[in-house]
Amino acid sequence: MLTRLHIQNYALIDEADITFDSRLSIITGETGAGKTILLGALSLILGQRADAQALLDKSRKCIVEGEFRIAGKRLKDFFSANDIDFQPLTIIRREINSEGKSRAFINDTPVNLSVLRELTSMLVDIHSQHETLQVLQPEFQLSLVDTFAGNEKLLEKYQSCFSVHKKISSDLYELEESEKKSAADLDYFRFQLNELDSANLKAGETEQLEIELKTLQHAEEIRSALGAAIHILSGEQVGVTSQLNNLLAQLNSVSKY
C-alpha cells in the first residue's frame, strides 16, 4: 500500500509531503481544491505520460516520489527478474525536466516506463465510474483464486521453479549462440589460413616487394632520368658516344706507331 507521497514543483504544488496510515484515508475538498492534481502527480509514478507543461517552475525539475509497503505481495521474482533490489518499503520516483524528458527509479535503480507500469499495476488501482475495476483483470482473478484455494506455497514453488527454468533457458541460448559464433569464426580463420598458404610467402619477400613498390611508385621519375641520360650520351650535338667513337678512330690511326 501507499504510505507516503512526496510532490515537488508539479502544477500548483511547490512542495507537498503526504503520509498515509494502514487504515482508510480519504482526501476531500471542494472543486478546485487540488484533489485532481494529487491524482495527476500519483499517475506519474504509475508510468503515465510526462508533460513539461505540468512544471510549476520551468527552471527546476519536477519530482514525484511514492513509498509503498509491499511485504507479502509476492513480488520478489519481479525484482529479481528486473535486477532491482527488493525492499519491503519500496520507493518509486519519477523526475521530469523542463524539456519534458523523464526518468524513473525503483529503489534508486533506473528503469524504463514499461517496468514501472508493470510493478505499479500490482500496487495501485485507480478507477472511476467509467473505468473497469481490478477484479476484471485476469492477473487479479488468478491471484484471487490462488489465495482462496490456499495455493500460496504451491505458487511460490512454481514461481521458483519457473525462475530457474528461465535462467537455464537463457544460459542455454547464450551457449548455443556462442557455439554458432565459434563455428563462424573457425570458418573465417580457415579461409584466412588457406589464403596465406596459397600466397606461398617466402622469407625476405616483404623487403623485396617493398623495393619493387618503391621502384613502381617512382617509375615516371626513373623513365625521365634515363631518357635524359640517353640524350646526353647519344645527342647529335654533343653526344658523348659519338665523341668517344671519334676519339677511338683518331687513336687507332696512330696506334701502329
C-alpha positions in Angstrom: 0.0 0.0 0.0 1.0 3.6 -0.5 2.4 5.0 2.8 3.9 8.4 1.6 3.6 10.7 -1.4 6.1 13.5 -2.0 5.4 16.1 -4.7 7.8 18.8 -5.8 7.3 21.5 -8.5 4.2 20.0 -10.0 1.2 22.1 -11.3 0.3 24.4 -8.4 2.3 22.5 -5.8 5.7 23.8 -4.9 6.3 21.0 -2.4 4.0 18.7 -0.5 4.5 15.6 1.6 1.6 13.4 2.4 1.7 10.3 4.6 -1.0 7.6 4.9 -1.5 5.0 7.7 -2.6 1.4 7.2 -6.3 2.3 7.6 -8.7 4.1 5.2 -7.6 7.5 4.1 -9.9 10.0 2.5 -9.0 13.3 0.8 -11.9 15.6 0.4 -12.4 19.2 -0.7 -14.5 21.4 -2.9 -14.0 21.8 -6.6 -10.6 23.4 -7.3 -9.0 22.4 -4.0 -6.4 20.2 -5.8 -7.6 16.7 -5.5 -7.1 16.1 -9.2 -3.6 17.5 -9.0 -2.7 14.9 -6.4 -4.1 12.2 -8.5 -2.2 13.5 -11.5 1.1 13.5 -9.6 0.4 10.0 -8.4 -0.2 8.9 -12.0 3.3 10.0 -12.9 4.9 7.3 -10.7 2.4 4.9 -12.2 4.1 5.4 -15.6 1.7 7.9 -17.2 2.9 10.3 -19.9 5.1 13.2 -18.7 4.4 16.8 -19.8 6.7 19.7 -19.2 3.7 22.0 -19.0 2.9 20.5 -15.6 6.0 22.1 -14.1 5.3 25.0 -11.8 8.8 26.4 -12.2 10.3 25.7 -15.6 13.8 26.3 -14.3 13.6 23.3 -11.9 12.7 19.7 -12.5 9.6 18.1 -11.1 9.9 15.2 -8.7 7.2 12.8 -7.5 8.1 10.1 -5.1 6.0 7.4 -3.5 6.7 4.9 -0.8 4.9 1.6 -0.9 4.8 -1.2 1.7 5.0 -4.4 -0.5 5.7 -7.1 2.1 3.5 -10.1 1.4 2.9 -9.1 -2.2 5.0 -11.9 -3.6 7.0 -9.6 -5.8 10.5 -10.9 -5.2 10.6 -12.7 -8.5 9.6 -9.5 -10.3 12.5 -7.6 -8.6 14.9 -10.4 -9.3 13.9 -10.7 -13.0 14.5 -7.0 -13.5 17.7 -6.8 -11.4 16.2 -4.4 -8.8 17.0 -4.6 -5.1 13.9 -5.8 -3.2 12.9 -3.7 -0.2 9.8 -4.3 1.9 9.4 -0.5 1.8 9.9 0.3 -1.9 10.5 3.8 -3.1 9.3 4.8 -6.6 10.5 8.1 -8.1 9.8 10.0 -11.3 11.7 13.1 -12.4 10.7 15.4 -15.3 13.0 18.2 -16.6 12.0 21.4 -18.4 12.1 19.7 -21.8 9.6 17.1 -20.8 12.1 14.3 -20.6 11.6 12.0 -17.7 13.5 9.3 -15.7 12.0 6.6 -13.4 13.6 4.8 -10.5 12.6 1.9 -8.3 14.7 1.8 -5.1 17.2 4.1 -6.8 17.6 1.7 -9.8 16.8 3.4 -13.2 14.0 1.6 -15.0 12.0 2.2 -18.2 8.3 3.0 -18.1 7.2 -0.5 -19.1 8.9 -2.0 -16.0 7.4 0.9 -13.9 3.9 0.3 -15.2 4.2 -3.5 -14.6 5.1 -3.0 -11.0 2.7 -0.2 -10.1 -0.2 -2.1 -11.8 0.2 -4.6 -9.0 0.3 -1.9 -6.3 -2.3 0.7 -7.3 -5.7 0.5 -8.8 -7.2 3.8 -9.9 -10.8 3.6 -11.1 -13.8 5.7 -11.7 -17.4 5.3 -12.8 -16.1 5.0 -16.4 -13.3 2.5 -15.8 -13.2 -1.2 -15.0 -12.2 -2.5 -11.6 -9.1 -4.5 -10.9 -11.3 -7.6 -10.3 -11.9 -7.7 -14.1 -8.2 -8.2 -14.8 -7.1 -11.9 -15.4 -4.0 -11.5 -13.3 -6.1 -10.4 -10.3 -8.6 -13.1 -10.8 -5.8 -15.8 -10.8 -4.3 -14.3 -7.7 -7.7 -14.3 -6.0 -8.3 -18.0 -7.0 -4.8 -19.0 -5.7 -5.4 -17.1 -2.4 -8.9 -18.7 -2.0 -7.6 -22.2 -2.7 -4.7 -21.7 -0.3 -2.1 -22.3 -3.1 0.5 -19.8 -1.7 3.2 -22.4 -1.1 2.5 -24.2 -4.3 2.6 -20.9 -6.2 5.9 -19.9 -4.6 7.3 -23.3 -5.5 6.1 -23.0 -9.1 7.4 -19.4 -9.4 10.8 -20.5 -8.1 11.0 -23.5 -10.5 9.9 -21.3 -13.4 12.5 -18.7 -12.5 15.2 -21.4 -12.5 13.8 -22.7 -15.9 14.0 -19.2 -17.4 17.6 -18.8 -16.1 18.7 -22.2 -17.5 16.9 -21.5 -20.9 18.7 -18.1 -21.1 22.1 -19.8 -20.3 21.4 -22.5 -22.9 20.5 -19.8 -25.5 23.8 -18.0 -24.8 25.8 -21.2 -25.1 24.1 -22.0 -28.4 24.8 -18.5 -29.8 28.4 -18.8 -28.6 28.8 -22.1 -30.4 27.4 -20.6 -33.6 29.8 -17.7 -33.3 32.7 -20.1 -32.7 31.8 -22.1 -35.8 31.6 -18.9 -37.9 35.0 -17.7 -36.5 36.5 -21.1 -37.3 35.3 -20.9 -40.9 36.8 -17.4 -41.2 40.1 -18.4 -39.7 40.3 -21.4 -42.1 39.7 -19.1 -45.0 42.5 -16.8 -43.9 44.8 -19.8 -43.4 44.1 -21.0 -46.9 44.7 -17.6 -48.3 48.1 -17.4 -46.6 49.0 -20.9 -47.8 48.1 -20.1 -51.4 50.1 -16.9 -51.3 53.3 -19.1 -50.9 55.1 -16.5 -48.9 58.9 -16.6 -48.5 61.4 -15.2 -46.1 62.6 -11.7 -47.1 59.7 -11.4 -49.7 58.3 -8.4 -47.9 61.5 -6.4 -48.3 61.8 -7.3 -52.0 58.2 -6.3 -52.6 58.8 -3.0 -50.8 61.8 -2.3 -53.1 59.6 -3.2 -56.1 56.8 -1.0 -54.9 59.2 1.9 -54.4 60.5 1.4 -58.0 57.0 1.4 -59.4 56.0 4.4 -57.4 58.9 6.4 -59.0 58.6 4.8 -62.5 57.9 8.1 -64.2 60.8 9.8 -62.5 63.1 7.0 -63.4 62.0 7.0 -67.0 62.5 10.7 -67.3 66.1 10.5 -65.8 67.0 7.6 -68.2 65.7 9.5 -71.2 67.8 12.5 -70.3 70.9 10.2 -69.8 70.4 8.7 -73.3 70.1 12.1 -74.8 73.4 13.2 -73.2 75.2 10.1 -74.5 73.7 9.9 -78.0 72.7 13.5 -78.8 73.6 14.8 -82.3 75.3 18.0 -81.0 77.4 16.9 -78.0 76.7 13.2 -77.8 79.3 11.5 -75.6 79.1 8.3 -77.6 79.9 9.9 -80.9 82.8 11.8 -79.4 84.2 8.6 -77.9 83.9 6.9 -81.3 85.7 9.8 -83.0 88.4 9.7 -80.3 88.8 5.9 -80.7 89.3 6.3 -84.5 92.0 9.0 -84.0 93.8 6.9 -81.6 93.5 3.8 -83.8 95.1 5.7 -86.6 98.2 6.3 -84.7 98.3 3.1 -82.7 100.6 1.5 -85.3 103.3 4.0 -84.4 
